[in-house]
Every structure is written in C-alpha cells, then in structure tokens.
C-alpha cells in the first residue's frame, strides 16, 4: 500500500499508512494539499499559491499564512521522515512530488480513462481489458471532486475546483452510460439498472439515463416500475427545467406500456 493515499472524488479524505489524517489546521490547508497533489506536474510559485487561497490578504500576510499551512501539511503527511519527500520545497516554489510514495484517486481515475481510450470499440463490444478499466474508474468515482470543500474567500481556488469538477463529472457520466449500455446489450439487466441509477444520482435530468433505467426495469420484469420511472423523469424535467420529456423518452414509455419490452 502507498504511504499516503489521497481521495478527492467525493469528500476530501487522506490517509497516512492507512490511518485517517484529520489534523489539518483549516480547509485552506486541505485545499492547498488538494491543489498541489492534483497539479503535481510542475512547481508552483509561493506568490501564486498565496494568491490562490488568500487573495484578499496583503502579500506578506498571505505568504505567512501559506507558510503556516505548509508547515501543517508537512507535519500531518510525515514529510520530514518520508524518503523520497512528498513535497519539493524551495524559497520560491512548492511542488508535490509526483514520484513520492502516494496514491491519488483522481490520477488513477484518469489513467483508467486514458487506457480505455487506447482501444476503439462500439459501446456493446468492449474487450475484457477495457471493461475492467471502466469498472475500476466507476468504483473510484465516489462523488463530485472535492465535494463540500469550499475554503473561505478563495474565489480562484473555487473556480479551479469547479472546472476540474465539471470535467470529471462529465467523464464519470460517460463511464456509467457506457457500462449501462454494455450490460444492457449483454442482458445483464440488474447491472444496467445500477449504472443508470448512478447517472441519475449525478444528473437527475439526464434523459438518456432515465431511458436506460426504464428499459432495464422493463426487461427485468418490472414493467410497472419502468412506467413509474417515466413519471419520475417527467416530474423532474418539469420541476427543474420547465420542459417535457423528449419524444424518444415518451415513445419508449408507450412501447413499455404496450408490452414491447419483456423479460
């Protein structure tokens, strides 16, 4: 097991030698670790990091706050005893060591996506290796990136996190959709149902996911539940977006009601 494990997909979680790390002095210290770990490909100037998290402070005060947060990170990460160190620190810059003894869920998630992209398949024709990469990516996605971490008065950090969150969110939806499509094509209706539900949890007005769920329920012998899901979809779209389901969704409902989908 890696010495340091960082999980940012969902709520912020860090463990050191499998023990939860909780002694962060503030959300800004957590945010500093998250930013450094997620942007570990390059060193970051201290002035940039200070401006990212303490933009309303005079530069001297912001740099002092950065030093305090950095000191806290080195303590809770056991960086003084780590070999190689977790952080590369100079008077001008700070960088998370990408080759340190650590694991980052965001990096693992994107690596599975990259491995999957190396193979071109139709949605129902995933090879065993690509299917495994998609399943592992799905397991890693506990929730939205840094969910609930909003350090006070740090607009630039919030904007950075939002961009990352939206991109990862979209990638996760695609993973769940592809897995639902695959299992539907294989006749694995319960698995298709679960992956359709994961999409709806992340994006309640995603009609494609409601359609997948309706088909999975109907093909699993749950015709009434499939029809009820259409009504749930219709209500969500009306309440949240003020629109009706697309003709494709309504046509699917009519086919299910007529008994076109049977287990």
C-alpha positions, 0 to 999 in steps of 0.5 A: 500500500502507498504511504499516503493515499489521497481521495478527492472524488467525493469528500476530501479524505487522506490517509497516512499508512492507512490511518485517517489524517484529520489534523489539518489546521483549516480547509485552506490547508486541505485545499492547498494539499488538494491543489498541489497533489492534483497539479503535481506536474510542475512547481508552483510559485509561493506568490501564486499559491498565496494568491490562490487561497488568500487573495484578499490578504496583503502579500506578506500576510498571505505568504505567512499564512501559506507558510503556516499551512505548509508547515501543517501539511508537512507535519500531518503527511510525515514529510520530514521522515518520508524518503523520497519527500512528498513535497519539493520545497524551495524559497520560491516554489512548492511542488508535490512530488509526483514520484513520492510514495502516494496514491491519488484517486483522481490520477488513477481515475484518469489513467483508467480513462486514458487506457480505455481510450487506447482501444476503439470499440462500439459501446456493446463490444468492449474487450475484457481489458477495457471493461475492467478499466471502466469498472475500476474508474466507476468504483473510484468515482465516489462523488463530485471532486472535492465535494463540500470543500469550499475554503473561505474567500478563495474565489480562484481556488473555487473556480479551479475546483469547479472546472476540474469538477465539471470535467470529471463529472462529465467523464464519470457520466460517460463511464456509467452510460457506457457500462449501462449500455454494455450490460444492457446489450449483454442482458445483464439487466440488474447491472444496467439498472445500477449504472443508470441509477448512478447517472441519475444520482449525478444528473437527475435530468439526464434523459438518456439515463432515465431511458436506460433505467426504464428499459432495464426495469422493463426487461427485468420484469418490472414493467410497472416500475419502468412506467413509474420511472417515466413519471419520475423523469417527467416530474423532474424535467418539469420541476427543474427545467420547465420542459417535457420529456423528449419524444424518444423518452415518451415513445419508449414509455408507450412501447413499455406500456404496450408490452414491447419490452419483456423479460 
